[in-house]
Amino acid sequence: MSVGPDTLVLMASWFVVFVFSTTLHEAGHAWAALRLGDATAYGGGQVSLNPLPHIRREPVGMVAVPLVSFFLIGWMFGWASAPYDPQWAHRHPRRAALMALAGPLGNLTLLIAAIFLIRTGIGLGIFEVSPYGRWDQLVVMAGSPSTGGPATIVSLLFSLNLILFVFNLLPVPPLDGSGVIQLFMSEDVARTVQGIFRQPMVGWMGILIAWQFFGNFFMPIARFARTFLYP
């Protein structure tokens, strides 16, 4: 990838949206855990929209990998995490499942906000439907074919949070969906599943499965979600 002013602006837009979205996701986990009786993440300062406590916990996943991936493949991916007490989760599997659900719900909130901003911007004549068809350019500034600025930010807010919402709800460890499905189990079965899912090898297998099959069902969901964007 050539590095010019436009590339640096796009990189900065990606990074701001990525950090904000992952911070809200992990803050959602931490806040839900605190409300449900586990103050572990609160003790680490993660019941907060300040990204610094989250970056301090996962500097590689929240800074290094996103920046490197942008220059290698043109988009950002990474990870973050919020600590919790496994004994609390074992005692209260349904509470742990609600904690797992809180993170993706944060991304869903940002996704809905992005849809509102895009539709409002088009209605007010601020944005136009993009001729590029790219996920980071769903809309452009009205009267200007150039990329960047608020149009890029809201496009990325939609696209990245759609990916985070759908991906994290996959029911495989260590993704949040593997905790959410425990809402539909008896507590004894949920405790057994927790023990299985905590095994490192199971987690690696889950990541490989998610990475392999995510694209197969994400694109139909994405095309459906895009129908909400344009009045």
CYANA upper distance limits for C-alpha pairs under 8 A (distance plus 0.5 A):
  1 MET  CA     71 PHE  CA      6.60
  1 MET  CA     72 LEU  CA      7.70
  1 MET  CA     74 GLY  CA      8.18
  2 SER  CA      7 THR  CA      8.01
  3 VAL  CA      7 THR  CA      6.15
  3 VAL  CA      8 LEU  CA      7.33
  4 GLY  CA      8 LEU  CA      6.78
  5 PRO  CA      9 VAL  CA      6.70
  6 ASP  CA     10 LEU  CA      6.67
  6 ASP  CA    148 GLY  CA      8.12
  7 THR  CA     11 MET  CA      6.53
  8 LEU  CA     12 ALA  CA      6.62
  9 VAL  CA     13 SER  CA      6.72
  9 VAL  CA    148 GLY  CA      7.28
 10 LEU  CA     14 TRP  CA      6.67
 10 LEU  CA    148 GLY  CA      6.89
 10 LEU  CA    152 THR  CA      8.31
 11 MET  CA     15 PHE  CA      6.61
 11 MET  CA     67 LEU  CA      8.28
 11 MET  CA     70 PHE  CA      7.58
 12 ALA  CA     16 VAL  CA      6.63
 13 SER  CA     17 VAL  CA      6.77
 13 SER  CA    148 GLY  CA      8.36
 13 SER  CA    152 THR  CA      7.61
 13 SER  CA    153 ILE  CA      6.52
 13 SER  CA    156 LEU  CA      8.45
 14 TRP  CA     18 PHE  CA      6.44
 14 TRP  CA     75 TRP  CA      8.11
 14 TRP  CA     76 MET  CA      7.45
 14 TRP  CA    153 ILE  CA      8.17
 14 TRP  CA    156 LEU  CA      7.38
 15 PHE  CA     19 VAL  CA      6.49
 15 PHE  CA     66 PRO  CA      7.92
 15 PHE  CA     67 LEU  CA      8.05
 15 PHE  CA     76 MET  CA      8.18
 16 VAL  CA     20 PHE  CA      6.58
 17 VAL  CA     21 SER  CA      6.42
 17 VAL  CA    153 ILE  CA      7.48
 17 VAL  CA    156 LEU  CA      7.26
 17 VAL  CA    157 LEU  CA      6.63
 17 VAL  CA    160 LEU  CA      8.38
 18 PHE  CA     22 THR  CA      6.58
 18 PHE  CA     76 MET  CA      8.03
 18 PHE  CA    160 LEU  CA      7.82
 19 VAL  CA     23 THR  CA      6.37
 19 VAL  CA     51 PRO  CA      7.44
 19 VAL  CA     62 MET  CA      7.24
 20 PHE  CA     24 LEU  CA      6.69
 20 PHE  CA     49 LEU  CA      8.35
 20 PHE  CA     51 PRO  CA      7.69
 21 SER  CA     25 HIS  CA      6.71
 21 SER  CA    107 ASN  CA      7.13
 21 SER  CA    110 LEU  CA      8.13
 21 SER  CA    157 LEU  CA      8.39
 21 SER  CA    160 LEU  CA      8.46
 21 SER  CA    161 ASN  CA      7.33
 22 THR  CA     26 GLU  CA      6.69
 22 THR  CA     79 TRP  CA      8.07
 22 THR  CA     80 ALA  CA      7.16
 23 THR  CA     27 ALA  CA      6.42
 23 THR  CA     49 LEU  CA      6.61
 23 THR  CA     50 ASN  CA      7.98
 23 THR  CA     51 PRO  CA      6.17
 23 THR  CA     54 HIS  CA      7.06
 23 THR  CA     80 ALA  CA      8.43
 24 LEU  CA     28 GLY  CA      6.49
 24 LEU  CA     49 LEU  CA      6.62
 24 LEU  CA    103 GLY  CA      7.94
 24 LEU  CA    106 GLY  CA      6.56
 24 LEU  CA    107 ASN  CA      7.88
 25 HIS  CA     29 HIS  CA      7.17
 25 HIS  CA    102 ALA  CA      8.00
 25 HIS  CA    103 GLY  CA      4.71
 25 HIS  CA    104 PRO  CA      6.85
 25 HIS  CA    105 LEU  CA      8.27
 25 HIS  CA    106 GLY  CA      5.83
 25 HIS  CA    107 ASN  CA      6.72
 26 GLU  CA     30 ALA  CA      6.73
 26 GLU  CA     46 GLN  CA      7.88
 26 GLU  CA     54 HIS  CA      8.19
 26 GLU  CA     80 ALA  CA      7.56
 26 GLU  CA     81 SER  CA      6.67
 26 GLU  CA     82 ALA  CA      6.20
 26 GLU  CA    103 GLY  CA      6.40
 27 ALA  CA     31 TRP  CA      6.39
 27 ALA  CA     46 GLN  CA      6.26
 27 ALA  CA     47 VAL  CA      5.51
 27 ALA  CA     48 SER  CA      6.19
 27 ALA  CA     49 LEU  CA      6.95
 27 ALA  CA     82 ALA  CA      8.19
 27 ALA  CA    103 GLY  CA      7.93
 28 GLY  CA     32 ALA  CA      6.57
 28 GLY  CA     47 VAL  CA      8.01
 28 GLY  CA     99 MET  CA      8.32
 28 GLY  CA    102 ALA  CA      5.68
 28 GLY  CA    103 GLY  CA      5.39
 28 GLY  CA    105 LEU  CA      8.38
 28 GLY  CA    106 GLY  CA      6.69
 29 HIS  CA     33 ALA  CA      6.61
 29 HIS  CA     82 ALA  CA      7.24
 29 HIS  CA     99 MET  CA      5.75
 29 HIS  CA    100 ALA  CA      6.80
 29 HIS  CA    101 LEU  CA      8.20
 29 HIS  CA    102 ALA  CA      5.85
 29 HIS  CA    103 GLY  CA      5.64
 30 ALA  CA     34 LEU  CA      6.70
 30 ALA  CA     39 ALA  CA      8.47
 30 ALA  CA     41 ALA  CA      5.76
 30 ALA  CA     42 TYR  CA      6.88
 30 ALA  CA     46 GLN  CA      6.58
 30 ALA  CA     47 VAL  CA      5.72
 30 ALA  CA     82 ALA  CA      6.75
 30 ALA  CA     83 PRO  CA      8.30
 30 ALA  CA     99 MET  CA      8.15
 31 TRP  CA     35 ARG  CA      6.74
 31 TRP  CA     42 TYR  CA      8.01
 31 TRP  CA     47 VAL  CA      5.72
 32 ALA  CA     36 LEU  CA      6.59
 32 ALA  CA     98 LEU  CA      7.83
 32 ALA  CA     99 MET  CA      5.66
 32 ALA  CA    102 ALA  CA      6.94
 33 ALA  CA     37 GLY  CA      6.63
 33 ALA  CA     38 ASP  CA      5.54
 33 ALA  CA     39 ALA  CA      7.21
 33 ALA  CA     41 ALA  CA      8.19
 33 ALA  CA     84 TYR  CA      8.00
 33 ALA  CA     95 ARG  CA      8.27
 33 ALA  CA     96 ALA  CA      7.92
 33 ALA  CA     99 MET  CA      6.00
 34 LEU  CA     38 ASP  CA      5.39
 34 LEU  CA     39 ALA  CA      5.35
 34 LEU  CA     40 THR  CA      8.24
 34 LEU  CA     41 ALA  CA      8.10
 34 LEU  CA     42 TYR  CA      7.14
 36 LEU  CA     95 ARG  CA      6.78
 36 LEU  CA     99 MET  CA      8.48
 37 GLY  CA     88 TRP  CA      8.46
 38 ASP  CA     84 TYR  CA      7.34
 38 ASP  CA     85 ASP  CA      7.20
 38 ASP  CA     88 TRP  CA      7.25
 39 ALA  CA     43 GLY  CA      6.63
 39 ALA  CA     84 TYR  CA      8.27
 40 THR  CA     44 GLY  CA      7.33
 40 THR  CA     83 PRO  CA      6.72
 40 THR  CA     84 TYR  CA      5.82
 40 THR  CA     85 ASP  CA      6.86
 41 ALA  CA     45 GLY  CA      7.03
 41 ALA  CA     46 GLN  CA      5.96
 41 ALA  CA     47 VAL  CA      7.30
 41 ALA  CA     82 ALA  CA      6.42
 41 ALA  CA     83 PRO  CA      5.72
 41 ALA  CA     84 TYR  CA      6.63
 42 TYR  CA     46 GLN  CA      6.01
 42 TYR  CA     47 VAL  CA      5.82
 44 GLY  CA     53 PRO  CA      7.65
 45 GLY  CA     53 PRO  CA      6.47
 46 GLN  CA     53 PRO  CA      6.41
 46 GLN  CA     54 HIS  CA      6.85
 46 GLN  CA     82 ALA  CA      7.56
 50 ASN  CA     54 HIS  CA      8.35
 51 PRO  CA     55 ILE  CA      6.55
 52 LEU  CA     56 ARG  CA      6.50
 53 PRO  CA     57 ARG  CA      6.89
 54 HIS  CA     58 GLU  CA      6.84
 54 HIS  CA     80 ALA  CA      7.48
 54 HIS  CA     81 SER  CA      7.95
 54 HIS  CA     82 ALA  CA      8.24
 55 ILE  CA     59 PRO  CA      5.35
 55 ILE  CA     62 MET  CA      6.43
 55 ILE  CA     63 VAL  CA      7.87
 55 ILE  CA     80 ALA  CA      8.30
 57 ARG  CA     80 ALA  CA      8.25
 57 ARG  CA     81 SER  CA      7.98
 58 GLU  CA     62 MET  CA      6.44
 58 GLU  CA     79 TRP  CA      8.04
 58 GLU  CA     80 ALA  CA      6.17
 58 GLU  CA     81 SER  CA      7.54
 59 PRO  CA     63 VAL  CA      6.00
 59 PRO  CA     64 ALA  CA      7.27
 60 VAL  CA     64 ALA  CA      5.25
 60 VAL  CA     65 VAL  CA      6.36
 61 GLY  CA     65 VAL  CA      6.00
 61 GLY  CA     66 PRO  CA      7.49
 61 GLY  CA     78 GLY  CA      5.18
 61 GLY  CA     79 TRP  CA      5.02
 61 GLY  CA     80 ALA  CA      6.43
 62 MET  CA     66 PRO  CA      6.92
 62 MET  CA     78 GLY  CA      6.33
 62 MET  CA     79 TRP  CA      6.41
 62 MET  CA     80 ALA  CA      6.69
 63 VAL  CA     67 LEU  CA      6.76
 63 VAL  CA     78 GLY  CA      8.43
 64 ALA  CA     68 VAL  CA      6.68
 65 VAL  CA     69 SER  CA      6.35
 65 VAL  CA     76 MET  CA      8.31
 65 VAL  CA     77 PHE  CA      7.43
 65 VAL  CA     78 GLY  CA      6.20
 66 PRO  CA     70 PHE  CA      6.66
 66 PRO  CA     75 TRP  CA      8.41
 66 PRO  CA     76 MET  CA      5.13
 66 PRO  CA     77 PHE  CA      5.58
 66 PRO  CA     78 GLY  CA      5.86
 67 LEU  CA     71 PHE  CA      7.20
 67 LEU  CA     76 MET  CA      7.24
 68 VAL  CA     72 LEU  CA      6.71
 69 SER  CA     73 ILE  CA      6.19
 69 SER  CA     74 GLY  CA      7.37
 69 SER  CA     75 TRP  CA      6.83
 69 SER  CA     76 MET  CA      5.90
 69 SER  CA     77 PHE  CA      7.09
 70 PHE  CA     74 GLY  CA      4.94
 70 PHE  CA     75 TRP  CA      4.99
 70 PHE  CA     76 MET  CA      5.44
 70 PHE  CA     77 PHE  CA      8.48
 71 PHE  CA     75 TRP  CA      8.20
 84 TYR  CA     88 TRP  CA      8.46
 84 TYR  CA     89 ALA  CA      8.42
 85 ASP  CA     89 ALA  CA      6.94
 86 PRO  CA     90 HIS  CA      6.58
 87 GLN  CA     91 ARG  CA      6.70
 88 TRP  CA     92 HIS  CA      6.51
 88 TRP  CA     96 ALA  CA      8.41
 89 ALA  CA     93 PRO  CA      5.72
 89 ALA  CA     95 ARG  CA      7.65
 89 ALA  CA     96 ALA  CA      5.60
 90 HIS  CA    191 ARG  CA      6.35
 90 HIS  CA    194 GLN  CA      8.04
 92 HIS  CA     96 ALA  CA      6.80
 92 HIS  CA    187 GLU  CA      8.41
 93 PRO  CA     97 ALA  CA      6.64
 93 PRO  CA    182 GLN  CA      7.57
 93 PRO  CA    183 LEU  CA      8.37
 93 PRO  CA    187 GLU  CA      6.64
 93 PRO  CA    190 ALA  CA      6.77
 93 PRO  CA    191 ARG  CA      7.09
 94 ARG  CA     98 LEU  CA      6.84
 94 ARG  CA    182 GLN  CA      7.26
 94 ARG  CA    183 LEU  CA      6.10
 94 ARG  CA    187 GLU  CA      7.73
 95 ARG  CA     99 MET  CA      6.75
 96 ALA  CA    100 ALA  CA      6.75
 96 ALA  CA    179 GLY  CA      7.55
 97 ALA  CA    101 LEU  CA      6.81
 97 ALA  CA    179 GLY  CA      5.40
 97 ALA  CA    180 VAL  CA      5.21
 97 ALA  CA    181 ILE  CA      7.83
 97 ALA  CA    182 GLN  CA      6.44
 97 ALA  CA    183 LEU  CA      6.36
 98 LEU  CA    102 ALA  CA      6.78
 98 LEU  CA    180 VAL  CA      7.25
 98 LEU  CA    183 LEU  CA      8.15
 99 MET  CA    103 GLY  CA      7.93
100 ALA  CA    104 PRO  CA      8.35
100 ALA  CA    176 ASP  CA      5.62
100 ALA  CA    177 GLY  CA      7.79
100 ALA  CA    179 GLY  CA      6.14
100 ALA  CA    180 VAL  CA      6.39
101 LEU  CA    105 LEU  CA      6.86
101 LEU  CA    176 ASP  CA      7.15
101 LEU  CA    177 GLY  CA      7.98
101 LEU  CA    179 GLY  CA      8.15
101 LEU  CA    180 VAL  CA      6.24
102 ALA  CA    106 GLY  CA      6.89
103 GLY  CA    107 ASN  CA      7.34
103 GLY  CA    176 ASP  CA      8.28
104 PRO  CA    108 LEU  CA      6.72
104 PRO  CA    164 LEU  CA      7.53
104 PRO  CA    165 PHE  CA      5.42
104 PRO  CA    166 VAL  CA      8.44
104 PRO  CA    168 ASN  CA      7.02
104 PRO  CA    169 LEU  CA      7.55
104 PRO  CA    176 ASP  CA      8.20
105 LEU  CA    109 THR  CA      6.69
105 LEU  CA    165 PHE  CA      7.83
106 GLY  CA    110 LEU  CA      7.04
107 ASN  CA    111 LEU  CA      6.60
107 ASN  CA    161 ASN  CA      5.62
107 ASN  CA    162 LEU  CA      7.77
107 ASN  CA    164 LEU  CA      7.09
107 ASN  CA    165 PHE  CA      6.05
108 LEU  CA    112 ILE  CA      6.71
108 LEU  CA    161 ASN  CA      7.30
108 LEU  CA    162 LEU  CA      7.71
108 LEU  CA    165 PHE  CA      6.60
109 THR  CA    113 ALA  CA      6.71
110 LEU  CA    114 ALA  CA      6.59
110 LEU  CA    157 LEU  CA      7.43
110 LEU  CA    158 PHE  CA      7.87
110 LEU  CA    161 ASN  CA      7.07
111 LEU  CA    115 ILE  CA      6.87
111 LEU  CA    157 LEU  CA      7.17
111 LEU  CA    158 PHE  CA      5.56
111 LEU  CA    159 SER  CA      8.38
111 LEU  CA    161 ASN  CA      6.04
111 LEU  CA    162 LEU  CA      6.70
112 ILE  CA    116 PHE  CA      6.77
112 ILE  CA    158 PHE  CA      8.38
113 ALA  CA    117 LEU  CA      6.68
114 ALA  CA    118 ILE  CA      6.57
114 ALA  CA    154 VAL  CA      6.16
114 ALA  CA    155 SER  CA      7.95
114 ALA  CA    157 LEU  CA      6.39
114 ALA  CA    158 PHE  CA      5.68
115 ILE  CA    119 ARG  CA      6.56
115 ILE  CA    158 PHE  CA      7.28
115 ILE  CA    228 PHE  CA      7.42
115 ILE  CA    229 LEU  CA      6.00
116 PHE  CA    120 THR  CA      6.43
116 PHE  CA    229 LEU  CA      8.46
117 LEU  CA    121 GLY  CA      6.36
117 LEU  CA    154 VAL  CA      7.59
118 ILE  CA    122 ILE  CA      6.65
118 ILE  CA    127 PHE  CA      7.80
118 ILE  CA    139 VAL  CA      8.05
118 ILE  CA    154 VAL  CA      7.23
118 ILE  CA    155 SER  CA      8.35
118 ILE  CA    229 LEU  CA      6.92
118 ILE  CA    230 TYR  CA      8.13
119 ARG  CA    123 GLY  CA      6.60
119 ARG  CA    229 LEU  CA      6.35
119 ARG  CA    230 TYR  CA      6.38
119 ARG  CA    231 PRO  CA      6.76
120 THR  CA    124 LEU  CA      6.61
121 GLY  CA    125 GLY  CA      6.63
121 GLY  CA    126 ILE  CA      5.41
121 GLY  CA    127 PHE  CA      5.65
122 ILE  CA    126 ILE  CA      6.32
122 ILE  CA    127 PHE  CA      5.17
122 ILE  CA    128 GLU  CA      6.28
122 ILE  CA    129 VAL  CA      8.18
122 ILE  CA    230 TYR  CA      8.07
122 ILE  CA    231 PRO  CA      8.23
123 GLY  CA    231 PRO  CA      8.01
125 GLY  CA    142 ALA  CA      6.93
126 ILE  CA    141 MET  CA      6.56
126 ILE  CA    142 ALA  CA      5.86
127 PHE  CA    139 VAL  CA      6.51
127 PHE  CA    140 VAL  CA      6.01
127 PHE  CA    141 MET  CA      5.12
127 PHE  CA    142 ALA  CA      5.26
127 PHE  CA    151 ALA  CA      7.29
128 GLU  CA    139 VAL  CA      5.97
128 GLU  CA    140 VAL  CA      5.89
128 GLU  CA    141 MET  CA      6.60
128 GLU  CA    142 ALA  CA      5.62
128 GLU  CA    143 GLY  CA      8.40
129 VAL  CA    138 LEU  CA      7.02
129 VAL  CA    139 VAL  CA      5.14
129 VAL  CA    140 VAL  CA      6.94
129 VAL  CA    230 TYR  CA      8.14
130 SER  CA    137 GLN  CA      6.70
130 SER  CA    138 LEU  CA      5.84
130 SER  CA    139 VAL  CA      4.86
130 SER  CA    140 VAL  CA      5.83
132 TYR  CA    137 GLN  CA      7.15
132 TYR  CA    138 LEU  CA      8.12
133 GLY  CA    137 GLN  CA      7.17
133 GLY  CA    138 LEU  CA      6.69
134 ARG  CA    138 LEU  CA      6.58
135 TRP  CA    155 SER  CA      7.19
135 TRP  CA    156 LEU  CA      7.45
135 TRP  CA    159 SER  CA      6.56
136 ASP  CA    152 THR  CA      6.35
136 ASP  CA    153 ILE  CA      8.47
136 ASP  CA    155 SER  CA      5.79
136 ASP  CA    156 LEU  CA      5.62
136 ASP  CA    159 SER  CA      7.69
137 GLN  CA    147 THR  CA      7.59
137 GLN  CA    151 ALA  CA      7.56
137 GLN  CA    152 THR  CA      6.12
137 GLN  CA    155 SER  CA      6.19
137 GLN  CA    156 LEU  CA      8.15
138 LEU  CA    151 ALA  CA      8.30
138 LEU  CA    152 THR  CA      8.20
138 LEU  CA    155 SER  CA      5.78
139 VAL  CA    151 ALA  CA      6.14
139 VAL  CA    152 THR  CA      7.77
139 VAL  CA    155 SER  CA      7.04
140 VAL  CA    144 SER  CA      7.53
140 VAL  CA    145 PRO  CA      7.18
140 VAL  CA    146 SER  CA      7.73
140 VAL  CA    147 THR  CA      6.93
140 VAL  CA    148 GLY  CA      8.39
140 VAL  CA    151 ALA  CA      5.61
140 VAL  CA    152 THR  CA      7.69
141 MET  CA    145 PRO  CA      7.77
141 MET  CA    146 SER  CA      8.18
141 MET  CA    147 THR  CA      8.36
141 MET  CA    149 GLY  CA      8.50
141 MET  CA    150 PRO  CA      8.24
141 MET  CA    151 ALA  CA      6.38
147 THR  CA    151 ALA  CA      8.10
147 THR  CA    152 THR  CA      7.25
148 GLY  CA    152 THR  CA      5.50
148 GLY  CA    153 ILE  CA      8.12
149 GLY  CA    153 ILE  CA      7.02
150 PRO  CA    154 VAL  CA      6.72
151 ALA  CA    155 SER  CA      6.63
152 THR  CA    156 LEU  CA      6.56
153 ILE  CA    157 LEU  CA      6.52
154 VAL  CA    158 PHE  CA      6.72
155 SER  CA    159 SER  CA      6.72
156 LEU  CA    160 LEU  CA      6.10
156 LEU  CA    161 ASN  CA      8.44
157 LEU  CA    161 ASN  CA      6.49
158 PHE  CA    162 LEU  CA      6.57
159 SER  CA    163 ILE  CA      6.85
160 LEU  CA    164 LEU  CA      6.67
161 ASN  CA    165 PHE  CA      6.34
162 LEU  CA    166 VAL  CA      6.68
162 LEU  CA    222 ALA  CA      8.00
163 ILE  CA    167 PHE  CA      6.26
163 ILE  CA    218 PHE  CA      8.47
164 LEU  CA    168 ASN  CA      6.30
165 PHE  CA    169 LEU  CA      6.96
166 VAL  CA    170 LEU  CA      7.41
166 VAL  CA    218 PHE  CA      7.91
167 PHE  CA    175 LEU  CA      8.39
167 PHE  CA    210 ALA  CA      8.21
167 PHE  CA    214 PHE  CA      7.56
168 ASN  CA    175 LEU  CA      5.74
168 ASN  CA    176 ASP  CA      5.77
168 ASN  CA    177 GLY  CA      6.48
169 LEU  CA    175 LEU  CA      7.31
169 LEU  CA    176 ASP  CA      6.16
169 LEU  CA    177 GLY  CA      4.45
169 LEU  CA    178 SER  CA      8.09
169 LEU  CA    180 VAL  CA      8.12
170 LEU  CA    175 LEU  CA      7.05
170 LEU  CA    176 ASP  CA      7.74
170 LEU  CA    177 GLY  CA      5.33
170 LEU  CA    178 SER  CA      7.51
170 LEU  CA    210 ALA  CA      7.59
171 PRO  CA    175 LEU  CA      7.44
171 PRO  CA    176 ASP  CA      7.77
171 PRO  CA    177 GLY  CA      4.60
171 PRO  CA    178 SER  CA      4.74
171 PRO  CA    179 GLY  CA      8.07
171 PRO  CA    180 VAL  CA      8.08
171 PRO  CA    181 ILE  CA      7.18
172 VAL  CA    176 ASP  CA      8.43
172 VAL  CA    177 GLY  CA      6.86
172 VAL  CA    178 SER  CA      5.37
172 VAL  CA    203 GLY  CA      8.33
172 VAL  CA    206 GLY  CA      5.60
172 VAL  CA    207 ILE  CA      8.06
172 VAL  CA    209 ILE  CA      8.46
172 VAL  CA    210 ALA  CA      7.75
173 PRO  CA    177 GLY  CA      8.06
173 PRO  CA    178 SER  CA      5.75
173 PRO  CA    179 GLY  CA      8.50
173 PRO  CA    197 PHE  CA      6.30
173 PRO  CA    198 ARG  CA      8.37
173 PRO  CA    202 VAL  CA      7.44
173 PRO  CA    203 GLY  CA      5.52
173 PRO  CA    206 GLY  CA      5.67
173 PRO  CA    207 ILE  CA      7.69
174 PRO  CA    178 SER  CA      7.25
174 PRO  CA    197 PHE  CA      7.72
174 PRO  CA    198 ARG  CA      8.40
174 PRO  CA    203 GLY  CA      5.73
174 PRO  CA    206 GLY  CA      7.20
174 PRO  CA    207 ILE  CA      7.74
175 LEU  CA    179 GLY  CA      8.14
175 LEU  CA    207 ILE  CA      8.48
176 ASP  CA    180 VAL  CA      6.82
177 GLY  CA    181 ILE  CA      6.67
178 SER  CA    182 GLN  CA      7.76
178 SER  CA    197 PHE  CA      8.37
179 GLY  CA    183 LEU  CA      8.27
179 GLY  CA    194 GLN  CA      8.48
181 ILE  CA    185 MET  CA      7.77
182 GLN  CA    186 SER  CA      8.27
182 GLN  CA    187 GLU  CA      8.44
182 GLN  CA    190 ALA  CA      5.86
185 MET  CA    189 VAL  CA      6.60
185 MET  CA    190 ALA  CA      6.27
186 SER  CA    190 ALA  CA      6.59
187 GLU  CA    191 ARG  CA      6.67
188 ASP  CA    192 THR  CA      6.96
189 VAL  CA    193 VAL  CA      6.72
190 ALA  CA    194 GLN  CA      6.60
191 ARG  CA    195 GLY  CA      6.95
192 THR  CA    196 ILE  CA      7.02
193 VAL  CA    197 PHE  CA      6.55
194 GLN  CA    198 ARG  CA      6.68
195 GLY  CA    199 GLN  CA      7.64
196 ILE  CA    202 VAL  CA      7.90
197 PHE  CA    202 VAL  CA      6.54
197 PHE  CA    203 GLY  CA      7.08
198 ARG  CA    202 VAL  CA      7.79
198 ARG  CA    203 GLY  CA      7.56
199 GLN  CA    203 GLY  CA      7.00
200 PRO  CA    204 TRP  CA      6.90
201 MET  CA    205 MET  CA      6.73
202 VAL  CA    206 GLY  CA      6.62
203 GLY  CA    207 ILE  CA      6.86
204 TRP  CA    208 LEU  CA      6.86
205 MET  CA    209 ILE  CA      6.68
206 GLY  CA    210 ALA  CA      6.57
207 ILE  CA    211 TRP  CA      6.52
208 LEU  CA    212 GLN  CA      6.55
209 ILE  CA    213 PHE  CA      6.71
210 ALA  CA    214 PHE  CA      5.99
211 TRP  CA    215 GLY  CA      8.37
213 PHE  CA    217 PHE  CA      7.91
214 PHE  CA    218 PHE  CA      6.42
215 GLY  CA    219 MET  CA      6.72
217 PHE  CA    221 ILE  CA      7.24
218 PHE  CA    222 ALA  CA      6.52
219 MET  CA    223 ARG  CA      6.58
220 PRO  CA    224 PHE  CA      6.73
221 ILE  CA    225 ALA  CA      6.62
222 ALA  CA    226 ARG  CA      6.66
223 ARG  CA    227 THR  CA      7.25
224 PHE  CA    228 PHE  CA      8.12
225 ALA  CA    229 LEU  CA      8.01
226 ARG  CA    230 TYR  CA      8.20
